[in-house]
Amino acid sequence: CEGKSVVGIGDRALAVLNALLSFYPDSELSEENGVIVFPSNAQLSLRAHGMPDTTVRRHLAALVDCGLIIRRDSPNGKRYARKGRGGEIEEAFGFSLAPLLARAYEFEAAAERVRADNSALRLMRERITLHRRDIHKLIEAALDEDVPGDWGSLWKRFRGVVEAIPRRACIAELEPIVADLAALHAEVDNLLETHMKSTNPGGNDSQNERQQPDSNTDSTFEFEPALEKSGATAEPKTRTAEPPKTYPLGIVLKACPEIADYAVDGIGNWRDLMVTAAQVRGYLGVSPSAYEDACHEMGQETAAMVICCILQRAQHINSAGGYLRALTDKARAGQFSVGPMLMAALKANGSPTRMTG
């Protein structure tokens, strides 16, 4: 079936071939058992789901032309078999299925090529779908958050590539489309990452600032370590509600929409996000000390974003506390940035968009 396009027959000719094979007495073709079948056109028509007699004859001729069967005509043109005294077939007239045996390896190779081509085509279309989805989400998120960049031009380029995708296309036609979308995807990623780095600069100065003691008046929260010893939930005390210099809150909420389900009055500012994250860490099984360490090393707003990302992927993380401690160790060594984590969540969990793409 999979190699029919290579052999050069259509679905209806294949149906006639299947009807012919249904008259073979064994489940497997063999020279020992003979390879000639001799049904009438009327019998073939019934086995081919009522195909008209003229259509049956046309497709039989096509099968002969393709070398899939051979005519073995009797002197009077009828299809029948002569049987011996014991009932065994001595001579048969009809259609020989010998070519199917002789070309079995050829047909298997053709079917394998078709399967490989279909698999490659499916993967190519999946790549196109993923690029389309990600580019769509990222451009809309950038527009919603007023991220600097020529997003209108990028959107037009994106739509131009998408609208040029043919409904039926081979791999050769889709390859340049995938390349164009991949290049556009990389350009969008770079613009967003550049913006994120500019609004949340890293480096040693940032790390040193994050490791300042709790007495820092710019700190949004103050932890009470005694709460951990008593087994109580380590909810931070609010001191100020100044918005931190970090990634746009809207992008965080787009990337991690599940955090909003835990906010009693919604999340309208960074203070709301950090208060909610401090509560959620308990639901995730993160100890107060692990969260406090993360806030000291990463900064409280970044730790809150990490909790949001962990919550979003909670089903895929065995130990949220252990995972957070590993990220905290990286932050302590100056090797952690929440940007890639946030970008991955944004791509996977972007909210429904208004644009068409």
N, C-alpha and C positions, 0 to 999 in steps of 0.2 A: 504493500500500500504506500509506504513512505517513498519508494523509489519510482512511483508511477510516472512522475514528471520527467525523470531521467530516461526511462524506457520509451516514453512518448505516447502513453495512453491516458484516456480520461477516466472519470469515475464510472461512467456507464459501461465502458468497455471492460473495466475492472470487475463490474458486477456480473457481466457475462462470463468472464474467466472464472470467477468464484462459483458461478452456477455450473460450469463445466467440471470444476474440481469436485463439486458435491456428488457427481456421478462416479467418481473413482471409488472403488470398493474398500480401499484401505485408508488409514489416516496419514500415511506417508508414501510419497511417490517412490517407486522402485522398479528397476528394469525386470526383476524377477517376476513381478506380478503383472507385467505388461503396463504400457503407458497410454493405451488408446481408450477413449470413452466414446460412446455412440448414442447420445440422446437425440431425440428429434427436436426440431425448432419449437414445437409446441411444449415439450417438456422443459426445454431451456427457458421458455417464456415464463412458465409457472415458477421455476426456481429463481428467476430474475425479477420476482415481484410483479408479474403481469406485464412485462415489457412487450410492446407490439412486435409481431413476427418480423416485419420489415426492419425494425431497429435492431433486433437480434442478429439478423443476417449482416447488417452493416457493421456491427461491432465484431462479429466473427471474422469478417474480412479484414478489419483493422488489426485484430490479434494475429492473423496470419501474416499480414504485411510487416508487423513489428517483429516477427520471428519468435513469438511466444508459443504458438501452436503450429502444427503442420497438418494439412488435410491428408487423410488416407481414404480416398474415395473407393467405393465398390464399383463394379462394372456398370451397375444401373443407377449409381449416384445415391443410393440409399445408405443409411448408417445402421449397421447391425453387426452381430458376431455369430460365427459358426462355432458350435460346441461339439466336442467329441462324445464318445459313448459314456464316459464317466461324468459328463457335465462340465468339463473344463473347457475354457475358451481356446480354440485352436487358431482362429483367425478373426480379426475384428476390423471393421471399416468405420471411420468417423474422424476424430481429431486426436492426433498424437500429442501427448504432453511432454515428450522427450526433451524439447528445448528448455523446459523449466528445470529439468535435472541438469542438463549440460551447462546452463548459464546460472546455476544457483549462486556460485561465488560472486559472479558479476552483479547479480541482483542484490545480494547482501551488501556488497561494497557500495552500490548506488544508494541503497537505503541508509547506510551509515553516513555517507556524504550529506544526504538530505537532512538527517537528524542533526549532524554537526552544524550545518548551515542554519537550520531552524533555531538551534540553541544559541548560536552567535547572534542571529537576528533578534531573538528575544532579549538577550543581554544588552544589545545595543539600544533597543527600545526602552528597556528599564533604565539605562543610563540617561537617556533623554528625559524620561519622566522625572528622575531624581533631580537632574539639573534644573528642569523647568520649575519644579516645586520649590527648590531652595532659592533660586534667583527671585522668583515671585515673592516669597516671604521676606527675603532680605531687603529688597528694594522698597517694599511697602513699609517695613519697620523703619528703614532709614528716612523715608518721607514723613512718617508719623512723628519721628523724633527730631526732625529738622537737622539731620546730619548733613554737614557740608558736602557738596558734590553735585555733578551734573546728572542727577537721577532721571530727569525727564528724557535726556538723550539716551541713557542706558536702557530705559524702559522701551523706547522706540526701537533700539537695536534688538532688544530681547524679543519684542513682538514680531519684528521682521524675520528673525530666524525661525520663530515658532510657526508663523503663518506659511513659511516656505516648506514645512515638513509635509511630504506627500502621504496620502493615506496608505497607499501600497508602495513600498520601496524595498529595494535590495540593500544589502550591507554596504555596497560601494556608494550608494546614494546617501546613506545615513552617516557614514564616517565623517564627512566634512561638517555635517550638522552637529554631531557630538563634539567635534573639535571647536566649533564656534561657541557652543554653549559652555564648554569647559573654560575657554578663555574668558568669556563674559563672567562666568561664575567666579573665577580667580580675581578678576578686576573688582567685582562687587565686594568680595571678601577682603581684599587689600584696602579698599576705601573704608570699610567699616572698622577693620583692625587698626588702621592708622588713626581714625577718629577715637577709638577706644583708648589707644596708647596716649593720645594727646590729652584726653580728659582724665586719664588715670595713670600718670607717669610712674614707672618703676624705678629700680635702682637702689643703691645703698641709702640715699637720703630718705626714700620712702620707707625702707625697712626700719631705719633708725627711728623715724617718726612714729611708726606703728608700735615700737617697743618701749615707748615712754610709759612711765608709771601711771597708776590709776588717778593720781592727784592732778593730772593734766586737765585744765579747765575746759579744753576743747573736746574732751571725751564725751560722747553722747551717753554712755552707760557706765555705771560703776558696779563691779561684781562684788558679791559677799561670799568669800570662800567658806565661811562657817556654814553656809547653807548646805554645802556638799556633805559635810561631816554629819549633819543632822538628817540627811536623806531628803531634804526639801528640794523643791524645784528651784534652780538657780535663775530666777527672773531678775534681770538687771534693773537698777534704779535709774530713772530718767533724770538727766541733769540739764541738757539743752537739746534742742531739736533742729540744730542747724543742718541743712542738707550737705552731705559729704560730697567731695569732689570725686565722682566716680562715674560709671556708665549710666546712661539715661535709665530712669526707673521704668519707663514704658517698655524698653527693650527687655529688661529683666522680667517684667510681668508677662510679656509675650513669650519669652523663652521658657518660663516656669509658671504656667497659669495655675497649677495646683496649689501653690502657696496661698492664693486668694481664698480658697475654701476654708482656711483655718483662721482668717481674720474676721473677728466679730463685726466690726464696723467698716470693713473694706480696707484697702491699702491705697491711701492717697498721697503719702509722702514717705521719705526714707525712714522716719521714726516708726511709722506703722509697720514697715517691712521688717525692721530690726526687732521690734517687739514680737511680731508674729514668728519670726525665725527662732527667737529665743524660746518660744513656747513649743514650736514644732520639733526642736532638737530632742525634747523629751519623748515625743511620740516615736521618733526614729531610733531611740535607744542610745542616743549620744549623752555621755555623762556630762555633768556641769563642768568638771575640770577640763575635759576635752574641748568643750565649746569655749571656755574661758581662755585656754591656751591659743585656740584659733583666733580669737578676737585680738589677743595681745600681739600675735605674730603677723596676722594678715591685715588687721584693722577691722573694726566692728562691721562696717558696711560690706567689706569683702567677705567676711565670715558669714554674714547673712545671705549673700548671694550664693555662697557655696552650699549652705543649708538648702536653699531653694533648688539648686541643681541636684543635690542628693535626693531630696524629696521627689523630684520629677522622675528620677531613675531608681526609686526605692526598690522596685521589684527585681532589679538587676544587681543590687548591691547586697552582699551577704551580711556585712557588718558596717553599718553607717559610722559608728564610733571609730572603728579601726581605720576606715577610709579617711575620715576627717583628720585623725592623728597623723596619717601618712602625708596628707596634703600640708598639714601644719609643719611637719619636719622639712618639707620642701620649701615652704615659705621662710622658715628659719634660716635655711641655707641660701636664700635668695633665688631659688629655682622654680618658684610657683607664680603663675599668672592665671587669674580667673577668666581671662579673655577667651582662650580656646574652649574652656568648659562651657562658658555662656554661649559661644557661637554654635557649639555642637547641640546644645539644648534648643537654641533658637531654630536651627535647621530641622530638628526632629519634632519640635512641639510648637511651631509657629501657629498663631491663631488664624481663623478663617479670614481671608482677605477680600478687599473690595474690587481690586483690579482683576481683569480677566487674563489668565495665562495658564 
